[in-house]
Amino acid sequence: MKIAADFSQRVVVHSDSLEWIESPMPGVHRRPLDRVGAEVARATTIVRYAPGSEFSPHVHTGGEEFIVLEGIFQDEHGSFPAGSYIRNPPQSKHQPSSATGCVILVKLWQFQPNDRTHVCLQTDFMGSVPHADFKGIHVTPLYKDPIEEVSLLHFEPGAEITLNVAKGAELLVLSGSLNEQKDTLTKHSWLRVPVHSEIHAKAGKKGAKVWLKTGHLIDIENQIMRVQSA
């Protein structure tokens, strides 16, 4: 299966307008944003757990990264409310569920194979610092390694940013709105730009909160090869 699989193209998805697709597990539905592969896939997906639903126990051979958008995500390691940012590295395992229901953005098979760093952050309780280059924008750093960097950007109304993303980037609007090129990105809109790109964005009248990931798309061919070899 291939969805938005041409990584040389800019892609915008207003995910709240997509239909929910049933997963193999009852009560778990998906809105795919990009995907290369069948049930084992290099994928970026919005996933909804109905109250009381669960997945069977499984190993994340290629790693799993997610942020909780709504509700409370659970597994045997704990309960993770909206705003939680989690990185489960390659070879980690768990049994996800949600007693009350939740929605997450999840990314699979996008780690370096030897990464064993587990991250668990409650971003709603983290501080932020002024952006070094742009007024009206604060940054909450979430993760950084030699390949990629992940952060939250907090835009004041009308704040503008221009990012040179030579190694590609993607973002998800968590609240507010953001104008980028001719697109207005609202809550849960997703943008992916290829390597050697720029992002020119301006926040709307109520500002914006944005999850941003940069650098990882330089490794896209290796990511796809790893999942195809699994």
FIRONU-732972 format. One record per residue (C-alpha): residue number from 1; x, y, z; residue in three letters. Coordinates in steps of 0.02 Angstrom, whole numbers, plus 50000, padded with zeros to 5 digits. Layout:
<atoms>
ATOM     n       u       v       w   res
ATOM   NUM       X       Y       Z   ALA
...
</atoms>
This chain:
<atoms>
ATOM     n       u       v       w   res
ATOM     1   50000   50000   50000   MET
ATOM     2   50062   50174   49956   LYS
ATOM     3   49987   50336   50021   ILE
ATOM     4   50075   50503   49991   ALA
ATOM     5   50227   50396   49951   ALA
ATOM     6   50315   50520   49836   ASP
ATOM     7   50429   50602   49962   PHE
ATOM     8   50491   50728   49834   SER
ATOM     9   50322   50816   49843   GLN
ATOM    10   50246   50939   49965   ARG
ATOM    11   50091   50862   50045   VAL
ATOM    12   49949   50941   50144   VAL
ATOM    13   49814   50835   50228   VAL
ATOM    14   49670   50910   50327   HIS
ATOM    15   49653   50752   50429   SER
ATOM    16   49491   50796   50518   ASP
ATOM    17   49404   50786   50348   SER
ATOM    18   49460   50607   50315   LEU
ATOM    19   49350   50455   50343   GLU
ATOM    20   49401   50336   50482   TRP
ATOM    21   49461   50167   50418   ILE
ATOM    22   49444   50009   50521   GLU
ATOM    23   49605   49928   50582   SER
ATOM    24   49625   49740   50614   PRO
ATOM    25   49580   49773   50796   MET
ATOM    26   49397   49808   50844   PRO
ATOM    27   49368   49985   50903   GLY
ATOM    28   49531   50052   50829   VAL
ATOM    29   49516   50162   50674   HIS
ATOM    30   49643   50254   50567   ARG
ATOM    31   49665   50407   50458   ARG
ATOM    32   49823   50373   50357   PRO
ATOM    33   49932   50523   50313   LEU
ATOM    34   50073   50432   50226   ASP
ATOM    35   50112   50248   50209   ARG
ATOM    36   50231   50130   50120   VAL
ATOM    37   50191   49948   50156   GLY
ATOM    38   50045   49837   50206   ALA
ATOM    39   50008   49801   50390   GLU
ATOM    40   50196   49815   50424   VAL
ATOM    41   50232   49988   50354   ALA
ATOM    42   50333   50146   50364   ARG
ATOM    43   50182   50251   50411   ALA
ATOM    44   50117   50413   50483   THR
ATOM    45   49938   50396   50545   THR
ATOM    46   49803   50475   50653   ILE
ATOM    47   49734   50332   50759   VAL
ATOM    48   49574   50332   50862   ARG
ATOM    49   49543   50210   51004   TYR
ATOM    50   49361   50189   51055   ALA
ATOM    51   49329   50177   51243   PRO
ATOM    52   49379   50005   51303   GLY
ATOM    53   49475   49958   51145   SER
ATOM    54   49647   49882   51140   GLU
ATOM    55   49780   49811   51025   PHE
ATOM    56   49858   49641   51050   SER
ATOM    57   50036   49643   51123   PRO
ATOM    58   50167   49678   50990   HIS
ATOM    59   50350   49723   50962   VAL
ATOM    60   50395   49884   50873   HIS
ATOM    61   50538   49816   50768   THR
ATOM    62   50561   49984   50682   GLY
ATOM    63   50512   50095   50828   GLY
ATOM    64   50358   50198   50866   GLU
ATOM    65   50339   50384   50898   GLU
ATOM    66   50174   50464   50947   PHE
ATOM    67   50091   50615   51025   ILE
ATOM    68   49923   50601   51113   VAL
ATOM    69   49801   50724   51035   LEU
ATOM    70   49643   50685   51135   GLU
ATOM    71   49594   50574   51281   GLY
ATOM    72   49708   50454   51375   ILE
ATOM    73   49819   50323   51292   PHE
ATOM    74   49868   50175   51399   GLN
ATOM    75   49983   50025   51400   ASP
ATOM    76   50064   49917   51533   GLU
ATOM    77   50190   50057   51566   HIS
ATOM    78   50062   50189   51615   GLY
ATOM    79   49926   50311   51564   SER
ATOM    80   49969   50454   51448   PHE
ATOM    81   49848   50601   51433   PRO
ATOM    82   49831   50725   51291   ALA
ATOM    83   49995   50815   51263   GLY
ATOM    84   50103   50662   51300   SER
ATOM    85   50249   50635   51179   TYR
ATOM    86   50318   50458   51174   ILE
ATOM    87   50462   50374   51082   ARG
ATOM    88   50465   50184   51095   ASN
ATOM    89   50629   50134   51011   PRO
ATOM    90   50659   49984   50897   PRO
ATOM    91   50631   49815   50981   GLN
ATOM    92   50520   49890   51117   SER
ATOM    93   50353   49807   51151   LYS
ATOM    94   50187   49848   51232   HIS
ATOM    95   49999   49819   51229   GLN
ATOM    96   49910   49983   51191   PRO
ATOM    97   49734   50020   51249   SER
ATOM    98   49619   50159   51307   SER
ATOM    99   49485   50141   51440   ALA
ATOM   100   49406   50309   51399   THR
ATOM   101   49458   50327   51216   GLY
ATOM   102   49595   50430   51136   CYS
ATOM   103   49666   50498   50973   VAL
ATOM   104   49852   50495   50933   ILE
ATOM   105   49970   50542   50792   LEU
ATOM   106   50086   50393   50772   VAL
ATOM   107   50240   50365   50664   LYS
ATOM   108   50309   50190   50632   LEU
ATOM   109   50475   50127   50561   TRP
ATOM   110   50558   50299   50560   GLN
ATOM   111   50696   50268   50689   PHE
ATOM   112   50879   50229   50668   GLN
ATOM   113   50898   50040   50694   PRO
ATOM   114   51018   50058   50841   ASN
ATOM   115   50917   50192   50932   ASP
ATOM   116   50870   50129   51106   ARG
ATOM   117   50819   50296   51183   THR
ATOM   118   50648   50294   51264   HIS
ATOM   119   50562   50463   51282   VAL
ATOM   120   50406   50501   51385   CYS
ATOM   121   50360   50684   51405   LEU
ATOM   122   50206   50775   51469   GLN
ATOM   123   50219   50925   51354   THR
ATOM   124   50075   51021   51433   ASP
ATOM   125   50181   51042   51589   PHE
ATOM   126   50342   51090   51500   MET
ATOM   127   50406   51265   51479   GLY
ATOM   128   50461   51351   51320   SER
ATOM   129   50596   51473   51266   VAL
ATOM   130   50589   51617   51142   PRO
ATOM   131   50639   51565   50967   HIS
ATOM   132   50817   51621   50932   ALA
ATOM   133   50773   51697   50762   ASP
ATOM   134   50588   51740   50756   PHE
ATOM   135   50484   51857   50865   LYS
ATOM   136   50320   51799   50936   GLY
ATOM   137   50367   51615   50933   ILE
ATOM   138   50418   51505   51080   HIS
ATOM   139   50494   51332   51068   VAL
ATOM   140   50473   51176   51176   THR
ATOM   141   50614   51055   51129   PRO
ATOM   142   50558   50872   51134   LEU
ATOM   143   50698   50770   51054   TYR
ATOM   144   50859   50790   50956   LYS
ATOM   145   50990   50671   50886   ASP
ATOM   146   51112   50680   50738   PRO
ATOM   147   50971   50640   50615   ILE
ATOM   148   50815   50728   50676   GLU
ATOM   149   50743   50860   50790   GLU
ATOM   150   50567   50868   50864   VAL
ATOM   151   50487   51017   50950   SER
ATOM   152   50328   51113   50986   LEU
ATOM   153   50313   51289   50915   LEU
ATOM   154   50198   51412   51003   HIS
ATOM   155   50147   51555   50887   PHE
ATOM   156   50074   51718   50946   GLU
ATOM   157   49937   51788   50831   PRO
ATOM   158   50014   51843   50666   GLY
ATOM   159   50188   51779   50706   ALA
ATOM   160   50289   51726   50555   GLU
ATOM   161   50428   51600   50526   ILE
ATOM   162   50539   51548   50380   THR
ATOM   163   50629   51382   50401   LEU
ATOM   164   50760   51313   50284   ASN
ATOM   165   50727   51127   50300   VAL
ATOM   166   50865   51054   50193   ALA
ATOM   167   50831   50879   50261   LYS
ATOM   168   50641   50887   50250   GLY
ATOM   169   50509   50919   50381   ALA
ATOM   170   50332   50886   50434   GLU
ATOM   171   50213   50971   50554   LEU
ATOM   172   50043   50946   50633   LEU
ATOM   173   49939   51092   50693   VAL
ATOM   174   49881   51053   50871   LEU
ATOM   175   49777   51210   50895   SER
ATOM   176   49745   51376   50810   GLY
ATOM   177   49788   51400   50627   SER
ATOM   178   49939   51425   50516   LEU
ATOM   179   49950   51492   50339   ASN
ATOM   180   50085   51411   50231   GLU
ATOM   181   50095   51455   50047   GLN
ATOM   182   49914   51452   49988   LYS
ATOM   183   49855   51331   50122   ASP
ATOM   184   49768   51371   50286   THR
ATOM   185   49814   51235   50409   LEU
ATOM   186   49691   51214   50552   THR
ATOM   187   49681   51092   50698   LYS
ATOM   188   49752   50922   50647   HIS
ATOM   189   49807   50982   50475   SER
ATOM   190   49969   50896   50425   TRP
ATOM   191   50106   50964   50312   LEU
ATOM   192   50256   50870   50242   ARG
ATOM   193   50389   50956   50139   VAL
ATOM   194   50533   50868   50049   PRO
ATOM   195   50719   50892   50068   VAL
ATOM   196   50791   51057   50006   HIS
ATOM   197   50632   51151   50050   SER
ATOM   198   50578   51303   50148   GLU
ATOM   199   50427   51327   50260   ILE
ATOM   200   50353   51503   50258   HIS
ATOM   201   50215   51509   50388   ALA
ATOM   202   50110   51640   50475   LYS
ATOM   203   49995   51609   50622   ALA
ATOM   204   49812   51656   50616   GLY
ATOM   205   49717   51776   50728   LYS
ATOM   206   49716   51656   50876   LYS
ATOM   207   49896   51601   50857   GLY
ATOM   208   49946   51419   50837   ALA
ATOM   209   50026   51272   50925   LYS
ATOM   210   50123   51159   50807   VAL
ATOM   211   50215   50992   50822   TRP
ATOM   212   50368   51001   50709   LEU
ATOM   213   50489   50865   50655   LYS
ATOM   214   50640   50902   50545   THR
ATOM   215   50788   50807   50472   GLY
ATOM   216   50715   50632   50461   HIS
ATOM   217   50667   50635   50277   LEU
ATOM   218   50848   50634   50222   ILE
ATOM   219   50844   50451   50276   ASP
ATOM   220   50682   50404   50188   ILE
ATOM   221   50758   50276   50069   GLU
ATOM   222   50839   50182   50212   ASN
ATOM   223   50678   50187   50313   GLN
ATOM   224   50582   50108   50169   ILE
ATOM   225   50717   49977   50138   MET
ATOM   226   50713   49926   50321   ARG
ATOM   227   50526   49899   50324   VAL
ATOM   228   50530   49804   50159   GLN
ATOM   229   50662   49688   50233   SER
ATOM   230   50563   49654   50392   ALA
</atoms>
